[in-house]
Amino acid sequence: MELSQIIPHIEALIFASEKPLTNLELVELVNNAVGFIEDRATLDQVEAAVEGIREKYASEFYPFEIRQSGGGWQFLTKGAFHKTIAQLNGDKFLKRLSAAAMETLAIVAYKQPVTKGEIESIRGVNCDYVIQKLLEKELVVITGRNENLPGKPLIYATSKSFMDYFGINSPDDLPKIKEVLADQIVEPTLVNADHFELEEGSNLVVGENGELIDHGGEDEAENHVEASTPEEETSIPDPPESQNEEASAEDEEEDENEE
């Protein structure tokens, strides 16, 4: 089957579909529509046709484009026209998730598959209501039970609607934690001799490890020692021996008189 025959059908299918279509789904749908047993569209042909359509609508002439989002291909309006379309959809277009829902959804996205108990241990609060709302919005789905934990709790993961909501094609497209927190990480500042401008005649020199060492001249070292040592040492003189003898004699006389 020629690409010229396949491309219009693929465009129509992606445009009319309510959900993103994968390449395999497009192959099946195209073959069911116009294919014959002896002349069926192949996966390589569909991939080439999709790439041609993508390049076509990438032109600035079109306000929309074909992108992989939510696990498949779909037509999306380009970012420059989002405010224009918001006038039609009003509050529905501008509706946002609550802070609690965003926190819970982020934990599920990065920790999936995850149980409710694990989510609550990270958030530190009960998450029954939030998880129920995320299930109603089809942003989170139940994928089974954890057979290794007591009670076999339910396991939660993100859905295709989650990927479509955030404009990604798979959970691998989520930004890395390090990338998200990069602006909040303060790198330490290494201080070495290159950060200082030494004046001429300065006694500071750079050591092997980059530290600054004060190598003053011998004269300065001697002056420093002399300045810190007093010229005359002062001490308390010992009392003369005669005074000590007279004092002891007087003490003996007083003792005899008392007797």
C-alpha positions in Angstrom: 0.0 0.0 0.0 1.4 3.4 -1.0 2.0 6.1 1.7 -0.1 8.5 -0.2 -3.1 6.3 0.4 -2.2 5.7 4.1 -1.6 9.3 5.2 -5.1 10.7 4.8 -6.7 7.8 6.7 -4.2 8.1 9.6 -4.8 11.9 9.8 -8.6 11.3 9.9 -8.2 8.6 12.6 -6.0 10.6 14.9 -8.2 13.7 14.5 -11.5 11.9 15.2 -10.2 9.6 18.0 -11.1 10.5 21.6 -8.0 8.8 22.9 -4.4 8.7 21.8 -3.7 6.1 19.1 -0.5 4.0 19.0 1.2 2.9 15.8 -0.1 -0.7 16.2 -3.6 0.5 16.6 -3.3 2.7 13.5 -2.0 -0.3 11.5 -5.0 -2.3 12.5 -7.5 0.5 11.9 -6.1 1.4 8.5 -6.1 -2.2 7.3 -9.6 -2.7 8.5 -10.7 0.4 6.5 -8.9 0.1 3.2 -6.5 -2.8 3.3 -6.7 -6.0 1.4 -5.2 -9.4 2.2 -2.6 -9.1 -0.6 -1.9 -5.4 0.0 -1.9 -4.5 3.7 -0.2 -1.6 5.5 2.8 -2.5 7.5 4.1 -1.0 10.8 7.1 0.6 9.0 4.7 2.3 6.5 2.5 3.6 9.3 5.5 4.9 11.2 6.8 6.7 8.1 3.4 8.1 7.4 3.1 9.4 11.0 6.5 11.0 10.8 5.5 12.8 7.5 2.3 14.1 9.2 4.3 15.3 12.2 6.7 17.2 10.0 3.7 18.7 8.0 2.0 20.2 11.0 5.2 21.3 12.6 5.1 24.3 10.3 4.3 27.7 11.7 1.3 27.8 9.3 -0.7 25.4 11.5 -2.0 26.3 15.0 -2.0 22.6 16.0 0.4 19.7 15.8 0.5 15.9 16.1 2.3 14.7 19.2 2.9 11.6 21.3 1.0 12.1 24.5 -0.8 9.7 26.8 0.8 6.7 25.1 -0.2 7.5 21.6 -0.6 10.1 18.8 -3.1 12.9 19.0 -3.7 16.4 17.6 -2.8 19.1 20.2 -3.0 22.9 19.9 0.3 24.6 20.0 1.3 26.4 23.2 1.0 29.9 21.6 -2.8 29.4 21.3 -3.6 28.1 24.8 -5.0 31.4 26.1 -7.1 31.7 23.0 -8.8 28.3 23.5 -9.2 29.0 27.2 -11.9 31.5 26.3 -14.1 28.7 25.0 -13.6 26.2 27.8 -13.6 28.7 30.7 -13.3 27.4 34.2 -13.0 23.8 33.0 -9.9 24.6 31.1 -8.3 26.5 34.0 -9.2 23.9 36.6 -6.3 22.8 38.7 -5.6 20.0 41.1 -5.4 20.8 44.8 -2.0 20.8 46.6 -2.9 17.6 48.4 -3.9 15.9 45.2 -0.7 17.1 43.5 1.5 15.8 46.3 -0.2 12.4 46.3 -0.1 12.1 42.5 3.6 13.0 42.5 4.3 10.2 45.1 2.4 7.7 42.9 4.1 8.8 39.8 7.6 8.5 41.2 7.1 5.5 43.5 4.7 3.4 41.4 3.6 0.8 42.0 2.8 2.0 45.5 0.3 1.1 48.2 -1.8 3.6 50.2 0.1 2.9 53.3 3.4 3.8 51.6 1.8 7.1 50.4 0.6 8.0 53.8 4.0 7.2 55.4 5.6 9.7 53.0 2.9 12.4 53.4 2.3 11.8 57.1 -1.5 12.2 56.7 -4.5 10.0 55.8 -4.9 9.8 52.0 -8.3 8.0 51.6 -10.2 11.0 50.2 -7.4 12.2 47.9 -6.8 8.8 46.4 -10.5 8.4 45.8 -10.7 11.7 44.0 -7.7 10.8 41.8 -9.4 7.5 41.0 -12.6 9.4 40.0 -10.5 11.7 37.7 -8.9 8.6 36.2 -5.4 9.9 36.9 -4.6 6.9 39.1 -5.6 3.3 38.6 -5.5 0.1 40.7 -3.1 -2.4 39.2 -3.4 -5.2 41.7 -2.5 -6.2 45.3 0.8 -6.6 47.1 0.8 -10.2 48.1 3.9 -9.8 50.3 2.3 -7.3 52.8 -0.2 -8.1 55.5 -3.8 -7.6 54.3 -2.6 -7.6 50.7 -3.2 -3.9 50.1 -4.1 -2.4 46.8 -1.4 -1.2 44.5 -1.7 2.2 42.7 -0.1 3.5 39.5 -0.6 6.4 37.1 -2.9 6.0 34.1 -2.9 7.0 30.5 -5.1 9.9 31.4 -2.4 11.0 33.7 0.1 11.1 30.9 -2.3 12.9 28.7 -3.1 15.4 31.4 0.6 16.3 31.8 1.5 16.0 28.1 3.9 13.1 28.5 4.1 9.8 26.6 5.3 7.5 29.5 6.4 7.8 33.2 10.0 7.8 31.9 9.4 11.3 30.5 8.9 12.7 34.0 11.6 15.1 35.1 14.2 13.6 37.3 14.2 14.5 41.0 17.7 16.0 40.7 16.6 18.2 37.9 13.6 19.5 39.8 15.7 20.3 42.9 18.7 21.6 41.0 17.9 25.3 41.7 17.5 24.6 45.4 20.9 22.9 45.8 23.6 25.4 46.9 27.1 24.3 45.8 29.8 25.0 48.3 32.3 27.7 47.5 36.0 26.6 47.4 38.2 29.3 48.8 41.8 29.2 47.7 44.7 31.5 46.9 43.3 32.3 43.5 40.4 34.3 45.2 42.9 36.7 46.9 45.0 39.5 45.4 48.3 39.6 47.3 49.9 43.0 47.6 53.5 43.5 46.7 55.9 42.9 49.6 53.3 40.7 51.3 54.7 37.8 53.4 51.7 35.5 52.4 52.6 32.6 50.2 50.6 29.7 48.7 51.1 26.3 50.3 50.9 22.9 48.5 47.2 22.5 49.2 46.3 26.1 48.2 46.3 27.4 51.8 47.8 30.8 52.6 50.9 30.7 54.9 52.4 33.8 56.5 56.2 33.7 56.1 57.5 36.8 57.8 61.2 37.7 57.7 63.6 36.6 60.5 63.9 40.2 61.7 60.1 40.5 62.1 60.0 37.2 64.0 62.8 38.4 66.4 61.0 41.8 66.8 57.8 40.0 67.6 59.5 37.9 70.3 61.2 40.9 71.8 58.0 42.9 71.8 56.2 40.2 73.6 58.9 39.7 76.3 59.1 42.5 79.0 62.5 44.2 79.5 62.5 43.6 83.3 60.9 40.8 85.2 59.0 41.9 88.3 58.8 39.5 91.3 57.9 39.7 94.9 61.0 39.8 97.1 61.3 37.2 99.9 61.1 38.7 103.4 64.5 39.0 105.2 65.5 36.2 107.6 65.9 38.6 110.5 62.3 39.7 110.2 61.2 36.0 110.1 63.3 35.3 113.3 61.8 38.3 115.2 58.3 37.3 114.2 58.8 33.8 115.5 60.3 35.0 118.8 57.3 37.3 119.4 55.0 34.4 118.8 56.8 32.3 121.4 56.6 35.0 124.1 52.9 35.4 123.5 52.4 31.6 124.0 54.4 31.7 127.4 52.3 34.6 128.7 49.1 32.8 127.9 50.3 29.8 129.8 
